[in-house]
């Protein structure tokens, strides 16, 4: 097996691991945002919008990175097919 293939397999494994970690973090943030924004709250001034905004900003960053990683993983896997 040549050295380039070994390096690419390592990159693929790293990308998959990073994807899994970010996916878990994103799932947690979705749950957190849902708990912060209560649709059944009568008084909207009690909504924790500042905390939700911080979480949503991070979630948006993660989703952007997940999309990039997904493309990278697909490209690397296509190389091995």
Buried (B, 14 or more C-beta within 10 A) or exposed (E): EEEEEEEBBEEBEEBBEBBEEBBEBBEEBEEBBEEBBEEEEEEEEEBBEEBBEBBBEBBEEBBEBBEEBEEBBEEBEEEEE
